[in-house]
């Protein structure tokens, strides 16, 4: 009888020691392996959550890449538009130079003869008119080029801001999870 009482006392003391050391008492049917598996289950849940977050970040990254590709495409198409516009302006300059030469050639015969047949004033008026027209064309071309540059720059800035904003939101979402 004393032996049974001693065994029960030892069990009680042993359980109290285990409780103080481990934070909980091993139940009679629970083993260390089962407790470890419970811990693994918690880790598996955390790994699953991290996997979902990783997939979410991958999707956000893919969307960001697509936005960057779109911005690059818009920049390239804008560059092509600007290049086309520059070619048109260059052609206008060439036409203007040709008209100037033509007008100079019209004035030369009148000046060489030394006679004023009334043609010099009309040739001069025509040249002045063409110069005014060319000047107007040049000014309009400069204004158009300036507005196109500003529009392209603002489009690129806006696209960059949108991309940066989306990346920041994605990072913030990932950091808060």
C-alpha positions as CSV (number, residue, x, y, z in Angstrom):
1,X,0.0,0.0,0.0
2,X,2.8,2.4,0.8
3,X,4.3,1.5,-2.5
4,X,1.2,2.5,-4.4
5,X,0.9,5.7,-2.5
6,X,4.6,6.4,-3.2
7,X,4.1,5.8,-7.0
8,X,1.1,8.1,-7.1
9,X,3.1,10.8,-5.3
10,X,5.9,10.4,-7.7
11,X,3.5,10.7,-10.6
12,X,2.0,13.8,-9.2
13,X,5.4,15.4,-8.6
14,X,6.7,14.2,-12.0
15,X,3.6,15.8,-13.7
16,X,4.1,19.1,-11.9
17,X,7.7,19.2,-12.9
18,X,6.9,18.5,-16.5
19,X,4.2,21.2,-16.4
20,X,6.7,23.7,-15.0
21,X,9.3,22.8,-17.6
22,X,7.1,22.3,-20.7
23,X,4.2,24.6,-19.9
24,X,1.8,21.7,-20.2
25,X,1.4,18.2,-18.9
26,X,1.7,15.3,-21.2
27,X,-1.5,13.5,-21.1
28,X,-1.3,9.8,-20.6
29,X,-2.2,9.0,-24.2
30,X,-0.3,11.9,-25.8
31,X,3.3,11.4,-26.8
32,X,6.1,13.8,-27.8
33,X,5.6,12.8,-31.4
34,X,1.9,13.8,-31.4
35,X,2.8,17.1,-29.9
36,X,5.5,17.7,-32.5
37,X,2.9,16.9,-35.3
38,X,0.6,19.6,-33.8
39,X,3.5,22.1,-34.1
40,X,4.1,20.9,-37.7
41,X,0.4,21.5,-38.5
42,X,0.8,25.1,-37.3
43,X,3.9,25.5,-39.5
44,X,2.2,24.0,-42.5
45,X,-0.6,26.6,-42.1
46,X,1.9,29.4,-41.9
47,X,3.7,28.0,-45.0
48,X,0.4,27.9,-46.8
49,X,-0.4,31.5,-45.9
50,X,3.1,32.6,-47.1
51,X,2.6,30.6,-50.3
52,X,-0.6,32.5,-51.0
53,X,1.1,35.8,-50.3
54,X,3.9,34.8,-52.7
55,X,1.4,34.0,-55.4
56,X,-0.3,37.4,-54.8
57,X,3.0,39.2,-55.1
58,X,3.8,37.3,-58.3
59,X,0.5,38.4,-59.8
60,X,1.1,42.0,-58.8
61,X,4.6,41.8,-60.3
62,X,3.3,40.4,-63.5
63,X,0.7,43.3,-63.7
64,X,3.5,45.8,-63.0
65,X,5.6,44.2,-65.8
66,X,2.6,44.5,-68.2
67,X,2.2,48.2,-67.2
68,X,5.8,48.8,-67.8
69,X,5.6,47.2,-71.2
70,X,2.6,49.3,-72.0
71,X,4.4,52.5,-70.9
72,X,7.4,51.5,-73.1
73,X,5.1,50.9,-76.1
74,X,3.5,54.3,-75.6
75,X,6.9,55.9,-75.3
76,X,8.1,54.2,-78.5
77,X,4.9,55.1,-80.4
78,X,5.3,58.7,-79.2
79,X,8.9,58.7,-80.3
80,X,7.8,57.5,-83.7
81,X,5.1,60.3,-83.9
82,X,7.7,62.9,-82.9
83,X,10.1,61.6,-85.5
84,X,7.4,61.7,-88.2
85,X,6.6,65.2,-87.2
86,X,10.3,66.2,-87.4
87,X,10.4,64.8,-90.9
88,X,7.4,66.8,-91.9
89,X,9.0,70.0,-90.5
90,X,12.2,69.1,-92.4
91,X,10.3,68.8,-95.6
92,X,8.6,72.1,-95.0
93,X,12.1,73.7,-94.5
94,X,13.2,72.2,-97.8
95,X,10.2,73.5,-99.6
96,X,10.8,76.9,-98.1
97,X,14.4,76.9,-99.2
98,X,13.3,76.0,-102.7
99,X,10.8,78.8,-102.8
100,X,13.4,81.3,-101.6
101,X,15.7,80.2,-104.4
102,X,12.9,80.5,-106.9
103,X,12.1,84.0,-105.7
104,X,15.7,85.0,-105.8
105,X,15.9,83.8,-109.4
106,X,12.8,85.9,-110.3
107,X,14.4,89.0,-108.9
108,X,17.7,88.6,-110.7
109,X,16.6,89.3,-114.3
110,X,15.0,92.6,-113.2
111,X,18.0,93.7,-111.3
112,X,20.5,92.7,-114.1
113,X,18.6,94.7,-116.7
114,X,18.5,97.7,-114.5
115,X,15.0,98.3,-115.6
116,X,12.0,98.3,-113.4
117,X,9.1,96.9,-115.3
118,X,6.9,96.7,-112.3
119,X,7.8,93.1,-111.9
120,X,10.3,93.7,-109.1
121,X,7.7,95.1,-106.8
122,X,5.3,92.2,-107.5
123,X,8.2,89.7,-107.1
124,X,9.2,91.4,-103.9
125,X,5.7,91.3,-102.6
126,X,5.4,87.7,-103.6
127,X,8.7,86.9,-101.8
128,X,7.6,88.8,-98.7
129,X,4.2,87.0,-98.7
130,X,6.0,83.6,-99.1
131,X,8.4,84.6,-96.3
132,X,5.5,85.5,-94.1
133,X,3.8,82.2,-94.9
134,X,7.0,80.3,-94.2
135,X,7.5,82.1,-91.0
136,X,4.0,81.3,-89.9
137,X,4.5,77.7,-90.8
138,X,7.7,77.6,-88.9
139,X,6.1,79.1,-85.8
140,X,3.1,76.7,-86.0
141,X,5.5,73.8,-86.4
142,X,7.4,74.9,-83.3
143,X,4.2,75.3,-81.3
144,X,3.0,71.9,-82.4
145,X,6.3,70.2,-81.6
146,X,6.3,71.9,-78.2
147,X,2.8,70.7,-77.4
148,X,3.6,67.2,-78.6
149,X,6.7,67.0,-76.4
150,X,4.7,68.3,-73.4
151,X,1.9,65.8,-74.0
152,X,4.4,62.9,-74.4
153,X,6.2,63.9,-71.3
154,X,3.0,64.2,-69.2
155,X,1.9,60.8,-70.5
156,X,5.1,59.2,-69.5
157,X,5.1,60.9,-66.1
158,X,1.5,59.8,-65.5
159,X,2.2,56.2,-66.5
160,X,5.3,56.2,-64.3
161,X,3.4,57.6,-61.3
162,X,0.6,54.9,-61.8
163,X,3.2,52.1,-62.0
164,X,5.1,53.4,-58.9
165,X,1.8,53.8,-57.0
166,X,0.7,50.2,-57.9
167,X,4.1,48.8,-56.9
168,X,4.0,50.7,-53.6
169,X,0.5,49.5,-52.9
170,X,1.6,45.9,-53.6
171,X,4.6,46.2,-51.3
172,X,2.4,47.7,-48.6
173,X,-0.1,44.9,-48.9
174,X,2.7,42.4,-48.7
175,X,4.2,44.1,-45.7
176,X,1.0,44.3,-43.8
177,X,0.2,40.6,-44.2
